[in-house]
Amino acid sequence: MSVPEALSHLRLPLIGSPLFIVSNPDLVIAQCKAGIVGSFPALNAREAEGEPIELERWLIRINEELDKYNQANPDTPAAPYAVNQIVHRSNGRLERDVEICVKHKVPGWITSLGAQEWVNEAAHSVGGISMHDVINNRFAHKAIEKGADGLIAVAAGAGGHAGALSPFALIQEIREWFDGPLALSGSIATGDAILAAQAMGADFAYSGSAFIATKEANAVESYKSMIVDSGANDIVYSNLFTGVWGNYLKPSIAAAGMDPDNLETSDPSTMDFSSGRTKPKSWKEIWGAGQGIGAVKSVLPAADLVARLSAEYEAAKKRLAAATGMTA
């Protein structure tokens, strides 16, 4: 399998997924310093009309802080970061945001909801690596045909917008023909799950929900507490809130006065990223999360979460080696 040099020296084979509203420079910087790829959606950097361009300010801060960290820690440099671009016709900021990412030489590009050759070309123009998230093998083929370097397989159980396929089936079908960088998303909240993703054929695991319950995350305390207090049975799969199927916390839906077990379906054409929002204001406290949140027991600094995942990952390797007679 071909893993880019920039991604071959991570503390863990882990990418922190871009979390709508939640991912911010504080979280991304903490993830990168801890040795995993941190990422955020470009649309999270919001600004009112007439204000300075917030995305540019975020990128300047991230680049400066990581450069400073790397100079002070040459033997253990920070992991690279990535910016997520929503490649959807309603995203009126896309062209501008791509230009800003080119200007600041963003190293990692994650694209969602559409694959476009020109976005991949923009990433490559500054030496960046582009990865597209997909929910099935057909979309995976399209993404590579459009010039993506790698894929993020979003399987059943992932938080937010998620697919419905088993990770075993999705990874197996993609690996029949694709030998490039591949990440797996779906209930990744333990070191054991990271190792399992590799065992299935992925190069990286892709985790988001566990990082909502971190000190740095831009989430209200009640959201973080709900992550800690909930498990897989508290997740509901619906397309009502954005027009795209995804996983959400049942208690947050019930708190909004709806029955989480009897939700209507929505028309995908209602999806709108023109303002950086996908939910009506009345649904602003309906929160996304994946099925792996049962492993999240407390709110921690992101570095402590990565340390916990790393310890579990090493323990899982030793346990598997003992069980199979292989060298860890």
Residue, then its C-alpha position, 0 to 999 in steps of 0.5 A: m500500500s502506498v502511504p505518502e511520506a508526510l503521513s508515514h511518521l504519525r504517532l498513530p495511524l489516525i486522522g481526526s475527522p473534520l467536525f461541523i462547528v466543533s473543529n477549530p484551531d485549538l483542537v487541530i493544533a492539539q491533535c497535530k502536536a499529539g501526533i495525529v492528523g488534525s482537520f477542520p471544515a473550511l466552512n467552520a471559519r465563519e465571518a460576517e459581511g465586511e469582516p476579515i477572512e476568518l479562514e485565512r486567520w485560522l490558517i496563519r495561526i495553525n501554520e505559525e504554531l505548528d512551525k514553532y512547535n516543530q522548531a522546538n521539537p525537531d525529533t518529534p515534529a507535529a503531524p500535518y493538518a488538513v482542511n475539509q472542503i464541501v464540494h457541493r453546488s450550494n457552497g458559494r465559498l468553495e472557490r474562494d476557500v480553495e484559493i486561500c488554502v493554496k495561498h497558505k499551502v495547506p498540506g492535507w485536503i479532504t473533500s466531501l459531497g462531490a469530487q471535482e478535478w480542479v480542487n484536486e489540482a489545486a491541492h497538488s499545485v502546492g504539494g498537498i495530498s487530497m482524500h475524498d470521503v465515500i460511502n460506497n465503491r461506486f463513489a470511490h471509483k469516481a473520486i479516483e477518476k477525478g484525481a483524488d490521491g486517497l479515499i476515506a471509507v465512511a462506513a456504517g456507524a460513523g458520526g454525522h453524514a455516514g454510509a450504511l455499508s459494513p466496514f468489512a464490505l466497503i474496505q474489501e471492495i475498495r481494496e480489490w482495485f485501489d492500492g493508495p491511501l485509505a482511511l476507515s471511518g465508523s465507530i473508531a473510538t479505541g486503539d483496538a478499533i484503529l488496529a482493526a481498521q489496519a487489519m481490514g486493509a485501511d492505512f489509517a483510522y478516521s475518528g471524530s466523535a471521541f474528539i467532541a468530548t475534548k477540552e479544546a473542541n468547540a462544543v457546548e458542555s451539554y453536548k460533550s456530556m451527552i457524548v460521555d453519557s451515551g452509547a450505541n443505542d442512543i444513536v439514530y440514523s436519519n436524513l431529516f436534518t440535512g438531507v443527507w443520511g447521518n447519525y445523531l444523538k437520540p437525546s438531543i432529538a428528544a430535547a427538541g420535541m421530536d420522537p427520535d424513533n419516528l422521524e420523517t425523511s427529507d429531500p436531499s435537494t434541501m441540502d444547502f451550504s450557502s451560509g455554512r449551515t445545514k440545519p434550521k435554527s430550530w435544530k441547532e442543538i440536534w447533535g451528530a455522533g457515531q456509534g462508538i461513543g460508548a468508549v468515551k467515559s470523560v471529557l479530556p484534553a485532546a492530547d490525553l485522548v490520543a495518549r489513551l488511544s495510543a496505549e490501547y493500540e499498543a496493548a491490542k497489538k501485543r494481545l493479538a501477537a500473543a493470540t496468533g503467535m506473531t511478532a508484535 
